[in-house]
Amino acid sequence: MKVWLDELINEKVELQIAPLIDVVFLLLIYFMVSSSLKRSEADLSLTLPGAVQQTQEMQMPDEQIIEVLKNGAIILNGKEYNDPSKKDLLGLEHTLDRYRQASLLAKTKAMITIAAEDDSVHERVIDVLNACAGAGIKNVTFGSSE
């Protein structure tokens, strides 16, 4: 038994490279077959949305007039946008944002005139100014409500 153990210890251990190459090739074939080919984005035939060019001239109003009444109501184009007790004017801001986008497409400036009554609450005027700022409109002037 001791002789056999001595022979085992003195025997050189060699690394067989041929089976390792076979395993590497098998793994390579497996990953090539199981992978899916993706089409690059340039090969896909799709068009991204963009700005629409108008074929006929559209009549845009030069300015929008926002009225602030003494009871706190805010009116744009004959439509009252919120309850006078509420401070958030999300509907007004959304409408002003759409007006700004339409003005950009028509290549005109979006202009707002705030017409506040003499006895109106100043806080409501500030709320309208905040809605204009939220919509990105910078051309805001004040006028008289008559």
N, C-alpha and C positions, 0 to 999 in steps of 0.2 A: 504494500500500500504506500509506503514511503517512497519507493522508486517512482511509482506512478505520479505522486504529488510533486516530486522533484522535476519530472519531465514536464509537467503542466506549468510549473513556475518558470522553467528555463525556456519554454516555447515562446517564440515571438508572436505577438498579436499584430496582425496586419488588417488594415481597413480595406474592405472590398468595395471598390468604387463603381463597378458595373451595376449592382442592384440599386445604388443610390441614384445613378443616372436614370435608370428605368422608373423609379418612383417620381423623380422630378418631371420626366416627360409625361407620365400618367396624370400628375397633378396639373400640368400645363394644359393637357388635352381636356381634362375635366372642367377647368375654369373657362376655357375657350368655348366649350359647348354649352355650359350652363349660363354664360353671360348673355345679356340681351344687348343688341346694338341700338344705340340712341341716335336719332337724327339730330344733327346740329340745327340751331335756330335759323341759320341762313337757308337751310333746305326747306323749311316749312313755308308754305305759300299762304301768308296771312298779312293783312294790313292793319296797322294800328290806327285807332281813332285820332282825329286831329280837328283843327278848326275848320268849319265849313265856310267856304267862300260863297257870298251871296251873288246870285245872278241878276237880281233887280235891286234897285235902290230902295232902302227901307227908311221910312220917315221916323226918325227918333226925336222925341221931344228934347228941346235944348236943356231943360232942367226939370226936376221933379220938385214939387212944392209939398212940404210936410207941414200940416197945420197942428198947432198945439193949442187946444181950447182951454178956457179957464176952469172947466170941471176936471181937467186932467186927461181928457181923451186926445188921442193922436190919430190924425187922419191923413192918409196918403191916397191920392186919386179917388177920393170919395169913399174909401174903405177904412173903417175903424179897426185898428189892428189888435187892441187889447183892452182889457178892463182897466179903467183909470187907477185902480188901486195896485195893479201889478207893476213891478219894475222891469221885469225881463221883457224884451221886445224881440223875441226870436223870429216871429213872423215878419216883422218889419225889416230886421237885419237880413233875412233870407231874400226878401223881395228886393232890397237895395243891392245885395250881392248879384242877383240876376240882372238888375239894371246896369250895374258896373260891367258885367261880362258882355252884355249886349252892346254897350257903348264901346267897349274895346274892339269887338268884331266890326262895328260900324265905323271905327276909327274916329270917334268923337270923345270928348271929355264928359265924364259923368259928373253932373253938377246938381247940387241939392240946395234948395232955399227953405229955410225954416221960418215959417210965419207963425209967430206966437202972439196970442192975444195979450193985451196989456195986463190983465189980471191973472194970467196963467201962472202956474207953479213953476218956478225956475228949475226945480229938480226934474220935471218932465222934459224940459229942454235939454238938460244934461243927459238924460236917458236917450234922447234922440241923437245927440252928438256921439254917445257911446255906440249906438247902433250903426251910425255912419262909419265910425272908426272900425268897428268889427267887420263891416262889409268892404273896407278898404277904399272908401271914398274920401278924398282929401279936399275936394272943391266944395266947401259948405259956406253958404252966406246966410245972412239974416234979412228978412223982409217984414213988411207990415201985413197984417191980416185984415183986409178990407173987402 
